Amino acid sequence: MEDRFVWMTTRRIKPGMLTDFERAWRPDPYPSGLRQAFAYWSADGQEVVGVSMWDSREACDAWRASEAEARRRDAIA
């Protein structure tokens, strides 16, 4: 079993915006230390749970503090 840091988020999405959200949710560039990421949507497409697995908490925190992640969060909003 490998040690990984898991980061989970839950968001509500405006009706009809799931496709736009999904496009913006994908990080660019791909973060260093990110191993896997999954998104799970509610049946009505208005709630999403994101789960990402990282090499370490430090790798996740570095991404969360990055300019690329700030741009991604703005696009998601």
C-alpha positions as CSV (number, residue, x, y, z in Angstrom):
1,M,0.0,0.0,0.0
2,E,1.3,3.4,-1.0
3,D,1.1,6.5,1.2
4,R,-0.8,9.4,-0.6
5,F,-2.4,12.6,0.4
6,V,-6.1,12.8,-0.6
7,W,-7.8,16.2,-1.2
8,M,-11.6,16.2,-1.6
9,T,-13.9,19.1,-2.6
10,T,-17.6,19.5,-3.0
11,R,-19.2,22.2,-5.2
12,R,-22.7,23.2,-6.3
13,I,-22.9,24.0,-10.0
14,K,-25.3,26.4,-11.7
15,P,-28.0,24.5,-13.7
16,G,-26.9,23.8,-17.2
17,M,-23.2,24.6,-16.5
18,L,-21.9,21.0,-16.0
19,T,-20.1,20.8,-19.4
20,D,-18.4,24.2,-18.8
21,F,-17.5,23.2,-15.2
22,E,-16.0,19.9,-16.4
23,R,-13.8,21.6,-19.0
24,A,-12.5,24.2,-16.5
25,W,-12.0,21.5,-13.8
26,R,-9.2,19.8,-15.7
27,P,-5.9,21.4,-14.6
28,D,-3.5,22.9,-17.2
29,P,-0.7,22.5,-16.7
30,Y,-0.9,19.1,-15.0
31,P,0.2,19.6,-11.4
32,S,3.5,18.0,-10.3
33,G,2.8,15.4,-7.7
34,L,-0.8,14.7,-8.7
35,R,-1.3,11.0,-9.2
36,Q,-5.0,10.6,-9.9
37,A,-8.1,12.8,-9.9
38,F,-11.8,11.9,-10.1
39,A,-15.0,13.8,-10.3
40,Y,-18.4,12.4,-9.3
41,W,-21.6,14.3,-10.3
42,S,-25.1,14.1,-8.7
43,A,-27.9,12.8,-10.9
44,D,-29.1,16.3,-11.6
45,G,-25.6,17.6,-12.5
46,Q,-25.7,20.4,-10.0
47,E,-23.3,19.0,-7.4
48,V,-19.8,17.6,-7.9
49,V,-17.4,15.9,-5.5
50,G,-13.7,16.0,-6.6
51,V,-11.2,13.6,-5.2
52,S,-7.5,13.9,-6.0
53,M,-4.5,11.8,-4.8
54,W,-1.1,13.4,-4.4
55,D,2.4,12.2,-3.7
56,S,2.4,14.4,-0.5
57,R,0.5,17.2,1.2
58,E,3.3,19.5,0.3
59,A,2.7,18.8,-3.4
60,C,-1.0,19.5,-3.1
61,D,-0.4,22.7,-1.1
62,A,2.1,23.9,-3.7
63,W,-0.5,23.4,-6.4
64,R,-3.2,25.1,-4.4
65,A,-1.0,28.1,-3.9
66,S,0.0,28.3,-7.6
67,E,-1.1,30.9,-10.1
68,A,-2.3,28.1,-12.4
69,E,-4.7,26.9,-9.7
70,A,-5.9,30.4,-9.1
71,R,-6.8,30.7,-12.8
72,R,-8.5,27.3,-12.7
73,R,-10.6,28.3,-9.7
74,D,-11.6,31.6,-11.4
75,A,-12.7,29.6,-14.5
76,I,-14.7,27.2,-12.3
77,A,-16.5,30.0,-10.5
